[in-house]
Amino acid sequence: MSAPPPKTAPTGLPRFQRAWLAPRHWGSWIVAGLAWLLYRAPRRWRDRLAATATPLVQRHARRQRRIAEINLGLCFPEMPAAERDALIDAHFALAVRITLDYGLLWFGRGEEILAAVRSHGEEHIAAAQARGQRVIVLVAHALALDMGICAFGVSYRALGPYKALENPVIDWLIARARTRFRGTVFEREEGIRPVVRGFRDGQILVYLADEDLGPQSAVFVPFFAEPKATLTTLGRLSRLGKAVVIPAVTRWNAADGVYDCYYYRPLADFPSGDDALDACTMNAAVEALIRPDPAQYMWTLRLFKTRPPGQRKLYKNLLEKRD
């Protein structure tokens, strides 16, 4: 009796399941079809649709808005309430507009993706590779995260962790977008073995560090003005692979109708060998990616879900009262 096929392809892409064609998944395929139509439509149509849809999305995203209010209040306590509210409005408008471009990632050609995502600072990657160094690209949860990752995977042999979504069809489409060209993905539960293999194979690791994944392997260090449970993994991976860490962020440029992906100088004196100090350095680098345009960051993440001992939970009863 032959063994069942593996659940993922060699790239890490979940294998397509015929069960996903069942009627209960038709709504997801309709979304995919609409994404294809929007990909083929002129950009101005997506701009207009985003402007129309944003107020509707905001009315149905009260919980996410409250999370953003909490996060911004902690990270920027000096920010006036009116400025914070305007920033959140801009955040939702950007989120809707960027979502309407996912058809490009799911169905577009490599050259189309590269034309839509302008890269700045790639010389930092080239210089590290010319020195024979391995590279880790440190990215933040920007709204345009997938635009940068997919464009990077067109040009480079990239490797990155992937968190499966509850919707298997959308999960497959997003994972496929990241692996259609030269990228591969792996689930976080696989640990560091895929990273070790990738380093040996000359791949560049794309690393997301700003999500709260619980207290395990984490230390509490500042993120803006608030202590945050921060993973210490990046320093260890950098040390393991003797790799430089290059911060990067992708932002939507409404004036030019394209995305700009910025790569910055490698982190200096990193890793230091001190987990807490390295976590501080990493958080400071992520802060520097966010500050030029805070509205483009994913403030609806529960960034401070894990609390220091004795401190109250921040995201309970989100819609019952305001702090």
C-alpha positions in Angstrom: 0.0 0.0 0.0 1.5 3.3 -1.1 2.0 6.1 1.4 -0.4 9.1 1.2 1.0 12.1 -0.6 2.6 14.8 1.6 0.3 17.7 2.7 2.6 20.3 1.1 4.6 20.6 -2.1 8.4 21.0 -1.8 7.9 24.8 -1.8 5.7 24.4 1.4 2.6 25.2 -0.6 -0.4 23.2 0.8 -1.5 20.7 -1.8 -4.7 21.5 -3.5 -7.7 19.5 -2.2 -10.7 18.5 -4.3 -12.8 19.1 -1.2 -12.2 22.8 -1.6 -14.5 22.7 -4.7 -17.5 21.8 -2.5 -20.4 24.4 -2.3 -19.3 25.6 1.2 -16.2 27.0 -0.4 -17.8 28.7 -3.4 -17.8 32.0 -1.6 -14.0 31.9 -1.4 -13.8 31.1 -5.1 -16.1 34.0 -5.9 -13.7 36.2 -4.0 -10.9 34.8 -6.1 -12.8 35.5 -9.3 -13.5 39.1 -8.2 -9.8 39.5 -7.4 -9.0 38.4 -10.9 -11.4 40.9 -12.4 -9.9 43.7 -10.3 -6.4 42.6 -11.3 -7.5 43.0 -15.0 -9.3 46.3 -14.3 -7.7 49.8 -14.5 -6.1 51.1 -11.3 -8.6 54.0 -11.0 -11.4 51.4 -10.7 -9.7 49.9 -7.6 -9.1 53.4 -6.2 -12.8 54.3 -6.6 -14.0 51.0 -5.2 -11.7 51.3 -2.2 -13.0 54.8 -1.5 -16.6 53.5 -1.6 -16.0 50.4 0.4 -13.9 51.9 3.2 -16.8 53.4 5.2 -18.7 50.1 5.0 -15.7 48.2 6.2 -15.2 50.6 9.1 -18.8 50.1 10.3 -18.3 46.4 10.5 -14.8 46.5 12.0 -15.5 48.0 15.5 -13.5 45.3 17.3 -10.5 45.8 15.1 -10.7 49.6 15.4 -10.8 49.2 19.2 -7.6 47.1 19.1 -6.0 49.8 17.0 -7.0 52.4 19.5 -5.5 50.5 22.4 -2.2 49.8 20.5 -1.8 53.4 19.4 -2.6 54.7 22.8 0.2 52.5 24.3 2.7 53.2 21.5 2.1 56.9 21.1 0.7 58.1 24.5 1.4 61.7 23.6 -0.7 61.6 20.4 -4.0 63.6 20.7 -7.2 61.6 20.3 -8.2 63.4 17.2 -4.9 62.7 15.5 -5.1 59.0 16.6 -8.6 58.7 15.1 -7.5 60.3 11.8 -4.6 57.8 11.7 -6.9 54.9 12.2 -9.2 56.2 9.5 -6.3 56.4 7.1 -5.2 52.9 8.2 -8.5 51.3 7.3 -8.6 53.2 3.9 -5.1 51.8 3.2 -6.1 48.3 4.2 -9.0 48.3 1.9 -7.1 49.7 -1.0 -4.2 47.3 -0.6 -6.5 44.3 -0.3 -8.0 45.1 -3.7 -4.5 44.5 -5.3 -4.2 40.9 -4.1 -5.4 39.7 -7.6 -2.0 40.9 -8.9 -0.2 38.6 -6.5 -2.5 35.6 -7.1 -2.7 35.9 -10.9 -0.1 38.4 -12.2 3.1 37.7 -14.0 6.4 38.1 -12.3 7.3 41.2 -14.4 3.9 42.8 -13.5 4.6 42.3 -9.8 8.1 43.8 -10.1 6.6 46.8 -12.1 4.1 47.4 -9.3 6.7 47.1 -6.4 9.6 49.5 -6.7 12.7 48.4 -4.7 15.0 50.8 -2.9 18.2 49.8 -1.2 18.8 46.4 -2.7 22.5 47.3 -2.8 22.6 46.3 0.9 21.6 42.7 0.0 24.1 42.7 -2.9 26.9 43.9 -0.7 26.3 41.2 1.9 26.1 38.5 -0.7 29.3 39.8 -2.4 31.0 39.4 1.0 29.8 35.8 1.2 27.4 36.5 4.0 24.0 35.0 4.5 21.1 37.4 4.7 18.0 37.7 6.9 15.4 40.3 5.8 13.6 41.6 8.9 10.1 42.8 7.9 7.3 44.4 9.9 3.6 43.6 9.6 2.9 46.4 7.2 -0.4 46.4 5.4 1.5 45.9 2.1 3.6 43.0 3.6 2.5 40.5 1.0 3.3 42.9 -1.9 6.9 43.1 -0.7 7.3 39.4 0.1 5.9 38.3 -3.3 8.0 40.8 -5.2 11.1 39.6 -3.2 10.2 36.0 -4.2 10.3 36.9 -7.9 13.9 38.2 -7.7 15.4 36.1 -4.9 15.4 32.6 -3.5 13.5 33.5 -0.4 12.3 31.4 2.6 9.9 32.4 5.2 7.6 31.1 8.0 3.9 30.9 7.2 0.9 30.8 9.5 -2.0 28.9 7.9 -5.4 30.7 7.7 -8.7 29.2 8.7 -10.1 29.5 5.2 -8.2 26.8 3.2 -8.9 28.4 -0.2 -7.6 31.8 0.7 -4.8 30.2 2.6 -3.8 28.3 -0.5 -4.0 31.4 -2.7 -1.8 33.4 -0.4 0.7 30.6 0.1 0.7 30.0 -3.7 1.4 33.7 -4.3 4.5 33.5 -2.1 5.8 30.4 -3.7 4.9 30.9 -7.4 8.4 32.0 -8.4 11.5 31.5 -6.3 10.0 31.6 -2.8 9.4 28.8 -0.3 7.4 28.7 3.0 7.3 26.6 6.1 5.0 26.4 9.1 6.3 27.9 12.4 5.8 24.6 14.1 8.6 23.1 12.0 11.1 25.0 14.1 14.5 26.1 12.8 15.3 23.0 10.6 13.9 24.6 7.4 16.0 27.7 8.2 19.1 25.6 8.6 18.4 23.8 5.3 17.7 27.1 3.6 20.9 28.8 4.8 22.9 25.8 3.5 21.1 26.1 0.2 21.8 29.8 -0.2 18.2 31.0 0.5 17.5 34.4 2.1 15.3 34.2 5.2 12.4 36.6 5.4 11.6 37.0 9.1 8.6 38.6 10.8 9.3 39.5 14.4 6.6 41.8 15.7 3.7 39.5 16.4 3.0 38.4 20.0 3.3 34.6 20.0 3.2 34.1 23.7 5.7 34.0 26.5 7.8 31.1 25.3 11.2 32.1 24.0 10.3 35.7 24.6 11.5 38.6 26.8 9.6 41.8 27.8 11.4 44.7 26.2 10.1 48.1 25.0 8.1 48.4 21.8 7.7 52.1 21.5 6.4 53.1 24.9 5.2 49.7 26.2 6.8 46.5 27.3 6.1 43.7 24.7 6.7 40.0 24.8 9.4 39.8 22.1 10.9 36.7 20.6 14.6 36.2 21.0 14.8 34.0 17.9 16.3 36.5 15.5 19.6 36.9 17.3 20.0 33.2 17.6 19.2 32.7 13.9 21.6 35.4 12.9 24.3 33.8 15.1 23.5 30.3 13.8 23.7 31.4 10.1 26.4 34.0 10.6 23.9 36.2 8.7 23.4 40.0 8.5 20.0 41.3 9.3 18.6 43.8 6.8 15.3 45.7 7.9 12.7 46.1 5.1 9.2 47.6 4.7 6.8 47.9 1.9 4.4 50.9 1.7 1.6 51.9 -0.7 2.5 55.1 -2.7 -0.9 56.5 -3.6 0.6 59.5 -5.6 2.4 57.1 -8.0 0.0 54.2 -7.8 2.8 51.7 -6.9 4.3 50.1 -3.9 7.7 51.1 -2.5 9.8 48.4 -0.8 12.7 49.8 1.2 15.8 47.8 2.3 18.0 49.5 4.9 21.5 49.0 6.2 22.2 45.8 8.2 21.8 46.0 11.9 25.0 47.1 13.5 26.7 44.9 16.3 24.0 42.3 15.8 23.8 39.7 17.3 25.4 40.8 20.6 25.0 37.5 22.4 22.6 39.1 24.9 19.1 38.0 24.1 17.4 41.0 25.8 19.7 43.5 24.1 19.2 41.9 20.7 15.4 41.9 21.2 15.6 45.7 22.0 17.7 46.2 18.9 15.1 44.3 16.8 12.2 46.2 18.2 13.9 49.5 17.6 14.5 48.5 14.0 10.8 47.7 13.6 9.9 51.0 15.2 12.1 52.8 12.6 10.2 51.0 9.8 6.8 52.2 11.2 7.5 55.8 12.1 7.7 57.4 8.6 4.1 56.4 7.9 2.4 54.8 10.9 -1.0 54.4 9.2 0.6 51.7 7.0 1.3 49.4 9.9 -1.1 46.6 10.9 -2.3 48.1 14.2 -5.2 45.6 14.4 -2.8 42.9 15.6 -3.0 42.1 19.3 0.6 43.3 19.8 0.4 43.2 23.6 -1.6 40.1 24.2 1.0 38.6 26.5 1.3 40.8 29.6 4.1 41.1 32.2 3.2 39.5 35.5 0.6 41.4 37.5 -0.6 43.5 34.6 -4.2 43.3 33.3 -5.2 41.9 29.9 -5.7 44.6 27.3 -8.0 43.1 24.8 -10.8 41.6 26.9 -14.4 43.0 26.5 -13.3 45.2 23.6 -16.7 46.6 22.8 -18.1 47.0 26.3 -16.2 50.0 27.5 -13.4 52.3 26.6 -10.3 52.8 28.8 
